[in-house]
Amino acid sequence: MSDKTNNDIKKTAADESERQPEKASFTGGVITAVSFLAVIFGFAVAGLISPDRAFSDMENRTLQQKPEFSFERLKNGDFTADIEQYMSDQIFLKDELVSVKTAADRMLLKSYLNGVYFGSGGYYLQDFQPNIELVDRNVDKLNSFAETVKGQAEVSFLLAPNAVCVLGDKLPAFNKSRPQEEVISEIESRLSKDINFVCPAEDMKQSPDKDSFYYRTDHHWTADGAYFAFEKLMESMGESVPQVNWQTEELKDFYGTLYSKAPQGTAKPDTIELRTADDNEITVKYVTPNGDHKAPAECTEQEGVLTNSTLFAEEPKTTKDKYATFMGGNFTLIECDTQGENDENVLVIKDSYANSMMPYLCQKYKHISMIDLRYYHMEPKTVSQYVQENNITKVIYLYNVDFINTDNNFAWLD
């Protein structure tokens, strides 16, 4: 065989060898593209044929349903906004996909997701960024209301620090969360001197029991944290703390709101403690039950008002949102009659942190009203009128730092 023929054979073999990786690369690309399209198409089809979910237990909220089309709603942008929210809410296997995403991020050693830091000891810690301008506006509203009721009711303010403040030593080494002390100091300096102010942040930090003051997976404080703060509130008001033999019911396997933002299989569930005193009969009246929950199903109607004989709702005990067991959730106006020590009319203007403090407040005061400004809108009586007409002698603001830093409903306080 001639040298020319040998060279031609070698060249052909070389060319074929070079084309093999190109073919493999092309084939692999086609397989990847087809697989990707199959997944996208499969999820699209599954989303179309699967029934829409009305409520998300994971997110603890009502989900957007398929919006009705009209040219007017299309023109003003309502339809496009609703359809975008609908598509986001009704993604097939959305909760499972979020869990997979969290697991992947944790494998990559990420310590932050959806506003939550993964702290040591299994604690989820919510990021905090001060909004001093909003804080100042909210405090001004609190000052103005205190001036309105001056002479009739004493006003106290229990400011609850969040876990990111008290358990800040559990934050990852590299984080961008800002100290809550900055906002706490701003509130204290701007608050009227007529308001008795107490924030137990430093005392909680120094307590050897501080790890028990907050849930690992939720943004609320625990029964222990609420009781610690209650003692500090009573001390600041010059009042004694009732001595009680508590009976405790435990709700296990609680996964809270912070877990919902970054669910992962390795998270440790919390236990909620419900504390009651056998010798204290309590009547809870859901005067205006149009908050984010319906009045507990076990309520009975008395004189046109839904009434319960306990601070704890039954239905939430078996749901994911077990914290809603306290008071059944958040409502516009609740009134409680108890056998507490002091025969006084007390108004608690509050966020959800107050719900888990109610067992202790009910041991102290015989008549307690709770108003949540997130829902107390356009009511027949202003809050100041309610104070006057119900002979309120003590007003207690009970808010957590993050709430004061983010909420816009204080405008309804007048």
Residue, then its C-alpha position, 0 to 999 in steps of 0.5 A: m500500500s502506498d504512503k499516500t493511501n496510508n496517509d489518507i486512511k489516517k486522515t479519515a480516521a482522525d477526522e472521524s475521531e474529531r467528529q465523535p465528540e461533536k456528535a456526543s456533545f450534540t446528542g447530550g445537548v438534545i437530551t438536555a433540551v428535551s428533558f428541560l422542555a419535558v419538565i417545563f411542559g409536565f409542570a405546566v400540564a400538571g398545573l392546569i389539570s390539578p385543582d387550585r388550592a384555596f389555602s396554603d398551610m405552609e404560608n398560612r395565607t389564602l391563595q389567589q384564585k383564578p381572576e375574572f377577566s374584564f377589559e376594565r380590569l385589564k386596563n387599570g392593571d388589576f387583572t395582570a396583577d391578579i393573574e401574576q399572583y395566581m400563577s405564582d400561588q398555584i405553581f404545582l408542588k410549590d411547597e415541595l420545590v421551596s423545600v428542595k431549593t432550601a436543601a440545595d442552598r444549605m448544601l452550598l453552605k448558604s446561611y441566609l434565605n428569604g429574610v431568614y438566617f440559619g442560626s446555631g442550635g437550629y434557630y431561624l433568626q429574622d433579618f432586621q433592617p431599621n426604618i427610623e422614619l416609620v418608627d418615628r411616625n408610629v411613636d408619634k401616634l402612640n404619644s398623641f393617643a396617650e395625650t388624648v387619654k391623659g387624666q383617665a388612663e395610665v399608659s404603659f408600653l411593653l416593647a418586645p425584642n425579637a429573637v434576633c436581638v436576644l439571641g444575636d449570638k446565634l447569628p452566622a458569623f457573616n450577616k448583614s442584620r442590624p442591631q435592634e438596640e438602635v430602634i429600641s433607643e430611638i423609641e425610648s428617646r422619642l416616647s412621651k415621658d407620660i408613658n411608662f416604658v419597658c423593654p426587657a431586651e438586656d435582661m433577657k440577654q443576661s438570663p441563663d434561660k434565654d434560649s427558652f424565650y423564643y421558638r426555633t422556627d417561629h418569630h414569636w416568643t414562647a410562654d417562658g419569654a412572655y412570662f419573663a416580659f410580664e414580670k418586667l412589665m408588672e415591676s415597671m408598673g409597680e404591681s405584684v406578680p400573681q402567684v399561680n400553680w399553672q396547668t400546662e398543655e403541650l402542642k408538639d411538632f410546631y413549625g412556625t412562620l420562619y420555617s415556612k420561609a425556608p423549610q428544610g427536613t433537618a429543622k427541629p420542631d417546637t413545642i407550644e405550652l398552653r398555661t391555665a389556672d384552674d381557679n380562674e374562670i374566663t369569658v372571652k367575647y369576640v366583639t368584632p371577629n373580623g380579623d384574619h381568623k374567624a372566631p373559634a368554632e366552639c364559641t356560643e352566642q350570647e346576646g349576639v356576641l360569640t363567646n368562649s370560656t377559654l383563651f385557647a381555640e381548639e381547631p388550630k391545635t391540630t393545624k400547622d398554625k398552632y400559635a393561633t391556638f392563643m385567642g384563636g388568632n388576631f381580631t379587631l376587638i376582644e373583651c375578657d372577663t376574669q377572676g383576676e386580682n385587680d378589678e380594673n378595666v384594662l385595654v391592650i393595644k397589640d400585635s400577636y405577641a400579646n396573645s401568648m401573654m393573655p394567660y398572665l394578664c388574666q390572672k392580674y386584671k378582671h376586665i381586659s379588652m384587646i384592640d388590633l389596629r390592623y383590623y380596627h378600621m372605620e369602627p363606630k367608635t374611635v379607640s379614645q372613645y372606647v377608652q372613655e365609654n368603657n371606663i378604661t383605667k390602664v392602657i398597655y401598648l404591647y408590640n414587638v420591635d419588628f412590628i413598630n419598624t414595619d407596620n403602617n396601621f398606627a394611623w388608626l389610633d386616635 
